[in-house]
Amino acid sequence: MDANPGRRLLLKSLLALPAAVAAGSATAANPYPSRPIRLVVPYAAGGGPDIQTRKLAERLAQVLGQPVVVENKVGAGGILAAEFVAQQPADGYTLMLGASTHVAQKLLQPSAKFDPMAFTHIIRLGVSPSVLVVSAGAPYRNVADLAAAARRAPGTLNYASGGIGSAAHVSGAAFASAAGIDVVHVPYKGSVEIVPSLLKGDTQFGFPVAATAIPQLASGKVRALAVTSASRAAALPQVPTLNEALGRKDLDLDAWSGIWAPPRLPAAITARLHAAVMQALEDPGLRRTYADMGGVLAPTPAPEAFSRLVADETARLRQIIDKNRITTE
């Protein structure tokens, strides 16, 4: 038995000191970030959210002093990207564009291998309405025309979405429930496929987010009938809200997106990323990109505020899904 336990503890501390000093030196020599950062986008390249994120990545790279590489990981309406990022190391080198879509997907598909609340929530970027669109050649001039056609032929009109649980799915199902119509949901791999499906006649209407819809509206390929925001969108002032069109007050269905990281990201890295994104969002060109695509920048003031928002949105979306009997069918 050691007669001097104090001396033994001192000896252990002295032996451990070189390793601790070395670890501290390594950390100081490689401050975060010391290599490129991957930003996973769960949507196809070329769509509105992808374009916005790439603009953000360019500015964020300048702020952080390291490349921010956008990686599109498309599949299952965003679930594959979320499942992938959830399994990555929590070191700040893999980030993701997380969205209200992921909250809805988990509610509709509990077996999905990710938990929206478990991610590290760094910052919400902004909110965006979805836009009810039809082909420019379609006979529907307004929401009433579309609803009347659906009532005349129940179960024959199709609406497109970017996948189960996507903003387009939730908006379409809520619209059908509010209008009392029987329509068929056709999920695609991503929101960029909504407009092509309308032009081919495979579907008759859809609810792409504004960032995806507005360029197609400008090209004259589709016609906007309504937006899902509480008030008219600044980028589409002539288009009524869904609430206006249906005489409702409960169809505020804005989507939101932000930056997430794998669970348990160290607080210091989380704070660094939040500050960097806030600085990036001050760029006039980046702000103009969001505005031109119908988005409203609304960054959360702290990571904790984003976590509270995700929790609140989970409760809100659960109510919408239950009230409108939205399912995976």
N, C-alpha and C positions, 0 to 999 in steps of 0.2 A: 504493500500500500504506500502511495506517495505521501511523504511527510510534509511536503510543501506544495500544495495544490496551486497556490498563487504563482509560484515560480514556473510551474508547468504551463499555466495559462499564458504567462508572459512569453515563454519560449515559443508557444504555438503562434502567438500574435506576431512575434518577430519573424518567424519562418514564413508566415503568410504575407508579410508586408511587401516583399518584392513582386509577388504575383498581383497584388492589389494595385501597386504603383504602375506595373506594366499594363494592366487593364485600363487604368485611368488614362495613361499616356496614349493607348490605342484609341480610346474614345475621343480624346482631345485632338488626335491626329486625323481622325475621320469624322468631323462634325456632320450632322445631318443637314442636307443630303450630300453624300459624297459620290454618288453615281446616278445614272438615269432612273427616272421614276416611270412606272407603267400605269396608265390610266385606262381602265377597262370600260368600254362603252357597250351596253347590252343591245345596241341597235345597229342596223346596217349602215355602212358608209354611204354618205351622200344625203341622208335624211336631215331634217332640221336639227334635232338634238345632237347629231354627230357633228354638224357644221359648227354649232354653238360651242360644243366641247372642245373641238380642235382650236377654235379661236382662244378659248380660255387656256388651253394647254400651251399655246405659243406665249402668251403673256406670263403665265405662271412659270414657265421655264426661265424667262428673263428675271423674274423676281427671285427664284430659288438658285439660279446659277447652275442648273443642271437640266438636261433635256427631259421633257415630259412627253412620253411616247404614247399616243392613243392607240389602243388595241381593240378592234371590234370583235366581240364574242357574241354572235347571234345564235339564238335558239330558244325554243319554248317560251317565247315572249319576254325573255329577260331572265328566266330562271337559271339557265346554264351559266350565265355570267355571274349571278349571285352565288350559286353553289361553288363555282370556281374560286371566287375571291374570298369566300368564307373560309376556305381551306389554306389560304396563303399565309406566310409568316407575317406577324404583326410588327413589321420593321419600317413601315412608311414608304416602301418601294413598290407596293401594289395598292392602287386606289381604284375606286369604281364610281360611276355615275349611278347612284341609287335614286329610286323614285317612288312615288305613290303607287305605281304599278306593282312594285315588289311587295308592298303591304297587302294590296288586294289579292295578289297571287297566293300569298301564304294563307290568307283567310279562305280562299276558294280551294286551295290544294295543300292541306296541312302536311302532306307527305314530302313536300319540297324540302330539300336538305339545306335550308338556311333559315335563319330567324332574323327578320328585319330589326328587331330590338337589340340583338346581340352584336351587330356591327358597331364599329366606332363611328359615330355620327360627327363629322367634322364641320360641315356648314351647308345649310340649304342655299342654293343659288337663286332660285326664283320660282315663279308659278306661271302657268300657261293654260288657257282654255283649250278645249277641243273644239273643232268646228264641224258641224253637220254639213256634209257636202254630198252632192250628186253630180253625175256627169253633166257637162255643159249641154249635151244634147237631150237630156232627160226632160219629160214634160212637167216636172214638179218645180213650181216657181216659189213655193213657200212651204213651211212645215205643214200647214193645213192640207195642201195638195198631196203631200207624201203620206200623211196619216189617212186621208180619205182613200187613197189607192190601196193602202194596206188593209183597210177595213173591207173594201170590195172583194179582195181576194186573199183571205187569211192564209198565212203560211207560205205565200209564194214570193214575197220580197225578201231578199237577203241583205244583211249588212256585214261589212268587212271590218276586221280588227287586226291589230298586230299581234294577237295571241290571247289566250285565256288570261283574264285578270288585268289585261292592259287597260289604259285609260279609254281607248276606243271601245273595248268590250263593256266596261262598266257604264260608260255614257250611253251606248246603244241599248243596253238592257234597261237602264233607268228610263230612257226615252220611251221605249216600247211599253213599259209598265205604266208610265204616266199618261201616255196617249191611248192606252187600252187596245193595242194592236198586237197581232200575232205575226212575228217576223222570225227569220232564221239567221242565227249567228254563224258566220264563216270566218274562223280564225286563220290568219296567215302567220308567216315566220317573223314578220316585222311590219311596222307601220308604213314603210316605203312601198309595200305591196298593195295598200288600200286603193290608191288612185288607179293603178293599172287594172285592178279588178273591176273598178267602175267603168273604165273606158272599154274593157272587153265585154261588159255586160254580164259578168259572172255575179256581180253584186249590184244593188241599186242605190245604196247609201252607205256612208261610213262616218266615223268621228276621229280623223287624224288630229294630233295636237297642232296648234297654230303654226309652230315652226315648220312642220311638214306641209300643212295645207296652204299657207300663204304663197309660196313660190308657184304652186300648181294653180292657184286662183289667178295669180298675175299672168300666167301663161294662157289663161282662158280655157283650160282643160276641164275645170270643174266649176260648179256654182255653189256658193255658200248660202245655207238656209238659216242657220242659227249658230250661236256660240254658247258654250256651257258655263261661262263666267257669270258672276252675280250682276255685273253691269256690262255694257257693251265694250268690246275690245277697242283700244285706241287705234290699232292697226286696221280694224274693220268696223268703223263707226256706223256704217249703213246696215250692218247685219244685226238683227234682233237677237236677244238672248233667248235661250230655250224656255226660260221662265216667262218671258213676254209672249212668246209664240203659243204657249200652252196655258197661259193664265195661272201659272204656278209661282210658288215662292221657295220651293225646296229642291230645285235642280241646279244648285251651285256645285259644279263638278270639276273645278279647276284641278289640274294635275300639278305636281311640284317635283323638283329634282334637286339633288345636292351631291356632295362628295362624301362617300363612305370609305372606310378602311376595314381590314379584317378585325375581328374582335380583339379587345385588350391591347390596342395600340398605346404605347407609353404616352402619358399626359404631355410631356415636353414636346414630342413630335406632333401630337394632335394640335397643341397650341401654335406651334410653328407653321403648320399647314393652314390653320384657320387664318392666321395673320397674313400669310402669303396670298391666299385666295382673296381676302378683303382688299389687299393692295392691288391685285390683278384686276379686280372688278372696278377699280377707279379709272381704268383706261377708257377714254371716250369712244374709241373704235369698237372695243368689246361691248360696251353698253349699247352702242348703236346697232350692233349685230343682233343682240337680244331684242331690242325694241322693234327693229324692222321685221322680225319673225314673230311678233305678237307676244313675246314674253315680257314679264315684269320682274326685274331683279328685286329680290327680297331676301338678302342674306341674313341668316340668324346671327345675333350679336356674339354668341359664344357656343361652343360645342354642346354644352349642357342644354341650351335652349333648343337646339336641333333635336336632341334626344327626347325632350318633352313634347316637341311637335310631332315626332314619329309616334309616340305613345297616344297622343290625342287623335292623330289621323287614323290610327288603327281602330280606335273606338268609333270614329265618324264613319269610316268606310264599312265597318261591320254593320252599322245601322242601315247604310244605303243598300248593302248587299242583302240583308235580311228583309228590309222593307220591300224591295223590288224583286225578291225571290230570284236573285242572280245565282246561277249555277255554272258548272263547267260544261254543261250541254250546249 
